[in-house]
Amino acid sequence: MSASAPTTGARRTSAPVTRARSPRTANTLLGLLAWICAIAFFLPVAWMALTSFHSEADAATNPPSLGAPLTLDGYREFFGVGGGASPWPPLANSVTASVVSTLLVLLLALPAAYALSIRPVRKWTDVLFFFLSTKMLPVVAGLLPIYLFAKQTGLLDNVWLLVILYASMNLPIAVWMMQSFLREVPVALIEAAKVDGARLPTVLARVVAPVAAPGIAATALICFIFSWNELLFARVLTGVVAETAPVFLTGFITSQGLFLAKVCAASLVISLPVLAAGFAAQDKLVQGLSLGAVK
């Protein structure tokens, strides 16, 4: 009996140690998994950046040549050095269509989200589902009617048509996101502003917008990325005047010759505005997504 008592005591003291190590092991495994996912997402970007500094002959080798000499020929061809097409008009069109459509989406989505969250209308869940259901229509299904409408109204190859289309495409998801963000705004602040005599535009601009700034920034960034990356409408509805950067990028893909290094250089340059915007607004993006997700 006396010999079994220390054994039982040892078992009792070892159990808490096992339970204490279990969460630490789980956190280590989750951290390792996160690093693996991050590296898996980063490797294609790093590979594209490395290929953009290779010559076309080295970029087309199989297996790839990692130690090939570096050159800027791909970037020279992208920027039109030596007589090629200039990328600045397409880049300017992309900036105009993305920035203006994003601002228009925010101006329309903020009052709608306010009505659906802080001052909810009747059956607001049905309204939100209707907004989101508009995203379920395949883009190709609406391409022909939009093309015929643009042709009849003379809006083909017009950047302002893209502004309207991008704003219409991003408005449902913006209302859905901002409705979740605005539900976290304290109603007491709004009531205090109204007691002081503030009208609805003042409440939205000076009370709701500053408090929900992280959520608004996250919504704006996502709308900007969607607009910047859109290709199908821009490919069909534009020609030379309103050509966007993604459409300009597809022009480097030909049926003859080598183009991999040039396409990688163009892709990296065209991705820089999105990467810069995401890096500049990363704190607001994290706060905004957390604000809408944590209840």
C-alpha positions as CSV (number, residue, x, y, z in Angstrom):
1,M,0.0,0.0,0.0
2,S,2.8,2.4,0.9
3,A,4.6,1.6,-2.4
4,S,1.5,2.4,-4.5
5,A,0.9,5.8,-2.9
6,P,3.9,7.5,-4.5
7,T,3.0,6.1,-7.8
8,T,-0.5,7.5,-7.6
9,G,0.9,10.9,-6.6
10,A,3.3,10.8,-9.5
11,R,0.5,10.2,-11.9
12,R,-1.5,13.0,-10.4
13,T,1.4,15.5,-10.8
14,S,2.2,14.4,-14.3
15,A,-1.4,15.0,-15.7
16,P,-1.3,18.8,-15.3
17,V,2.1,19.0,-17.1
18,T,0.6,17.1,-20.0
19,R,-2.4,19.5,-20.2
20,A,-0.1,22.5,-20.0
21,R,2.0,21.3,-22.9
22,S,-0.9,20.4,-25.1
23,P,-1.9,24.1,-25.9
24,R,1.7,25.0,-26.5
25,T,2.1,22.2,-29.0
26,A,-1.1,23.1,-30.7
27,N,0.0,26.8,-31.0
28,T,3.4,25.6,-32.5
29,L,1.7,23.5,-35.1
30,L,-0.7,26.3,-36.0
31,G,2.2,28.7,-36.3
32,L,4.1,26.3,-38.5
33,L,1.0,25.8,-40.7
34,A,0.6,29.6,-41.0
35,W,4.2,29.9,-42.1
36,I,3.8,27.1,-44.7
37,C,0.7,28.8,-46.1
38,A,2.4,32.2,-46.2
39,I,5.4,30.7,-48.0
40,A,3.1,28.9,-50.5
41,F,1.4,32.2,-51.3
42,F,4.6,34.1,-51.5
43,L,6.5,31.7,-53.7
44,P,4.6,32.4,-57.0
45,V,5.1,36.2,-56.5
46,A,8.8,35.7,-55.8
47,W,9.1,33.5,-58.8
48,M,7.4,36.1,-61.0
49,A,9.7,38.8,-59.7
50,L,12.8,36.7,-60.4
51,T,11.6,35.7,-63.9
52,S,10.9,39.4,-64.7
53,F,14.7,40.1,-64.4
54,H,15.7,37.3,-66.8
55,S,16.0,37.4,-70.5
56,E,13.3,35.7,-72.6
57,A,15.6,32.8,-73.5
58,D,16.5,32.1,-69.8
59,A,12.9,32.6,-68.7
60,A,11.7,29.9,-71.2
61,T,14.2,27.2,-70.1
62,N,12.8,24.0,-68.7
63,P,13.7,23.3,-66.0
64,P,14.0,27.0,-65.0
65,S,17.4,28.6,-64.7
66,L,17.7,30.1,-61.2
67,G,21.2,31.3,-61.7
68,A,20.7,33.1,-65.1
69,P,22.0,36.6,-65.5
70,L,19.7,39.4,-64.5
71,T,18.6,42.0,-67.0
72,L,16.0,44.8,-67.2
73,D,15.0,44.1,-70.8
74,G,11.5,43.0,-69.7
75,Y,10.9,46.3,-68.0
76,R,12.3,48.3,-70.9
77,E,9.9,46.6,-73.3
78,F,7.0,47.1,-70.9
79,F,7.6,50.8,-70.6
80,G,7.9,51.2,-74.4
81,V,11.7,51.8,-74.6
82,G,12.7,51.3,-78.2
83,G,9.4,52.1,-79.9
84,G,6.8,49.9,-78.0
85,A,3.4,51.0,-76.8
86,S,3.4,53.2,-73.7
87,P,1.8,51.8,-70.6
88,W,0.9,55.1,-69.0
89,P,-2.5,55.7,-70.7
90,P,-3.8,52.2,-69.6
91,L,-2.4,52.7,-66.1
92,A,-4.1,56.2,-65.9
93,N,-7.4,54.6,-67.1
94,S,-7.1,51.9,-64.4
95,V,-6.4,54.5,-61.7
96,T,-9.4,56.6,-62.9
97,A,-11.8,53.8,-63.1
98,S,-10.8,52.2,-59.8
99,V,-10.5,55.3,-57.6
100,V,-13.6,57.1,-58.9
101,S,-15.8,53.9,-58.8
102,T,-14.5,53.2,-55.2
103,L,-15.4,56.7,-54.1
104,L,-18.8,56.4,-55.7
105,V,-19.4,53.1,-54.0
106,L,-18.5,54.6,-50.6
107,L,-20.8,57.6,-51.1
108,L,-23.7,55.2,-51.9
109,A,-23.0,52.4,-49.5
110,L,-22.6,54.5,-46.3
111,P,-26.2,55.8,-46.2
112,A,-27.5,52.4,-47.3
113,A,-25.5,50.6,-44.6
114,Y,-26.6,53.2,-42.0
115,A,-30.3,52.5,-42.9
116,L,-29.8,48.7,-42.6
117,S,-27.8,48.7,-39.3
118,I,-28.2,51.8,-37.1
119,R,-31.7,52.7,-38.3
120,P,-32.8,49.3,-39.7
121,V,-35.7,49.2,-42.1
122,R,-38.3,46.4,-42.1
123,K,-37.1,43.0,-43.2
124,W,-33.5,44.3,-43.5
125,T,-32.2,40.8,-43.8
126,D,-34.2,40.3,-47.0
127,V,-32.8,43.6,-48.3
128,L,-29.2,42.4,-47.6
129,F,-29.9,39.1,-49.3
130,F,-31.3,40.9,-52.4
131,F,-28.1,43.0,-52.5
132,L,-25.9,39.9,-52.3
133,S,-28.0,38.0,-54.8
134,T,-27.1,40.4,-57.5
135,K,-23.5,39.1,-57.3
136,M,-24.7,35.6,-58.1
137,L,-25.4,36.4,-61.7
138,P,-22.5,35.3,-63.9
139,V,-20.7,38.3,-65.4
140,V,-20.8,36.7,-68.9
141,A,-24.6,36.5,-68.7
142,G,-24.9,40.3,-68.6
143,L,-22.1,41.1,-71.0
144,L,-24.1,41.1,-74.2
145,P,-26.9,43.4,-73.0
146,I,-24.3,45.8,-71.6
147,Y,-22.4,45.7,-74.8
148,L,-25.5,46.5,-76.9
149,F,-26.5,49.3,-74.5
150,A,-23.0,50.8,-74.6
151,K,-23.0,50.6,-78.4
152,Q,-26.4,52.3,-78.8
153,T,-25.5,55.1,-76.3
154,G,-22.0,55.7,-77.8
155,L,-20.2,54.7,-74.6
156,L,-18.0,52.0,-76.0
157,D,-14.3,52.7,-75.3
158,N,-15.2,55.2,-72.6
159,V,-13.6,55.0,-69.2
160,W,-16.7,56.5,-67.5
161,L,-18.7,53.4,-68.5
162,L,-16.2,51.3,-66.6
163,V,-16.7,53.6,-63.6
164,I,-20.4,53.0,-63.6
165,L,-20.0,49.3,-64.1
166,Y,-17.4,48.8,-61.4
167,A,-19.5,50.9,-59.0
168,S,-22.5,48.7,-59.7
169,M,-20.5,45.5,-59.3
170,N,-18.9,46.5,-56.0
171,L,-21.9,48.2,-54.4
172,P,-23.6,45.1,-53.1
173,I,-20.6,43.7,-51.3
174,A,-19.7,47.1,-50.0
175,V,-23.2,47.5,-48.4
176,W,-23.0,44.0,-47.0
177,M,-19.6,44.7,-45.4
178,M,-20.3,48.2,-44.1
179,Q,-23.6,47.1,-42.6
180,S,-21.6,44.7,-40.4
181,F,-19.1,47.5,-39.5
182,L,-21.7,50.2,-38.7
183,R,-23.6,47.9,-36.3
184,E,-20.6,48.4,-34.0
185,V,-21.0,52.2,-33.9
186,P,-22.5,53.2,-30.5
187,V,-26.0,54.5,-30.9
188,A,-25.4,56.9,-28.0
189,L,-23.0,58.9,-30.1
190,I,-25.6,59.4,-32.8
191,E,-28.3,60.3,-30.3
192,A,-26.0,62.9,-28.7
193,A,-25.2,64.4,-32.1
194,K,-28.9,64.6,-32.9
195,V,-29.6,66.3,-29.6
196,D,-27.0,68.9,-30.5
197,G,-28.9,69.6,-33.7
198,A,-26.9,67.6,-36.2
199,R,-28.7,66.5,-39.3
200,L,-28.2,63.2,-41.1
201,P,-25.4,64.3,-43.5
202,T,-23.5,65.8,-40.5
203,V,-24.0,62.6,-38.5
204,L,-22.7,60.4,-41.3
205,A,-19.7,62.6,-42.0
206,R,-18.6,63.6,-38.5
207,V,-19.8,60.9,-36.2
208,V,-20.4,57.6,-38.1
209,A,-17.5,57.9,-40.6
210,P,-14.7,58.6,-38.1
211,V,-15.8,55.8,-35.8
212,A,-16.2,53.3,-38.6
213,A,-13.1,54.5,-40.4
214,P,-11.3,51.0,-40.2
215,G,-14.3,49.3,-41.7
216,I,-14.7,51.9,-44.4
217,A,-11.0,51.6,-45.3
218,A,-11.3,47.8,-45.5
219,T,-14.3,48.2,-47.8
220,A,-12.6,50.8,-50.0
221,L,-9.5,48.6,-50.4
222,I,-11.4,45.5,-51.4
223,C,-13.5,47.6,-53.9
224,F,-10.3,49.1,-55.3
225,I,-8.7,45.7,-55.8
226,F,-11.8,44.3,-57.5
227,S,-12.0,47.2,-59.9
228,W,-8.2,47.2,-60.6
229,N,-8.2,43.5,-61.4
230,E,-11.4,43.4,-63.6
231,L,-10.6,42.2,-67.1
232,L,-13.7,40.8,-68.9
233,F,-15.7,44.1,-69.2
234,A,-12.6,46.1,-69.9
235,R,-11.6,43.7,-72.6
236,V,-14.9,43.7,-74.4
237,L,-16.1,47.3,-73.9
238,T,-12.8,49.2,-74.4
239,G,-10.5,49.6,-77.4
240,V,-7.6,52.1,-77.4
241,V,-8.8,55.2,-75.6
242,A,-10.2,53.5,-72.4
243,E,-7.9,50.5,-72.4
244,T,-7.0,49.5,-68.8
245,A,-3.8,48.0,-67.4
246,P,-5.0,44.3,-67.3
247,V,-6.1,44.6,-71.0
248,F,-2.7,46.1,-71.8
249,L,-1.1,43.2,-70.1
250,T,-2.8,40.6,-72.3
251,G,-1.4,42.3,-75.3
252,F,2.1,40.9,-74.5
253,I,0.9,37.3,-74.9
254,T,1.4,36.3,-78.6
255,S,1.3,33.1,-80.5
256,Q,4.8,33.6,-81.8
257,G,8.0,34.3,-79.9
258,L,8.9,34.4,-76.2
259,F,7.0,36.6,-73.9
260,L,7.3,35.1,-70.3
261,A,9.8,37.6,-68.9
262,K,8.0,40.6,-70.4
263,V,4.6,39.4,-69.0
264,C,6.2,38.8,-65.5
265,A,7.7,42.3,-65.6
266,A,4.3,43.8,-66.7
267,S,2.4,41.8,-64.1
268,L,4.8,43.0,-61.3
269,V,4.5,46.6,-62.3
270,I,0.7,46.4,-62.6
271,S,0.4,44.7,-59.2
272,L,2.4,47.4,-57.4
273,P,-0.5,49.9,-56.9
274,V,-2.6,47.1,-55.2
275,L,0.4,46.0,-53.1
276,A,1.1,49.6,-52.1
277,A,-2.5,50.3,-51.2
278,G,-2.7,47.1,-49.1
279,F,0.6,47.9,-47.3
280,A,-0.5,51.5,-46.6
281,A,-3.9,50.5,-45.2
282,Q,-2.9,47.2,-43.6
283,D,-3.6,48.4,-40.1
284,K,-7.0,49.8,-41.1
285,L,-7.7,46.6,-43.0
286,V,-7.0,44.4,-40.0
287,Q,-9.0,46.6,-37.7
288,G,-11.9,46.8,-40.1
289,L,-12.1,43.1,-40.7
290,S,-11.9,42.5,-36.9
291,L,-14.5,45.1,-36.2
292,G,-17.0,43.4,-38.5
293,A,-16.2,39.9,-37.4
294,V,-15.8,40.1,-33.6
295,K,-19.2,40.4,-32.0
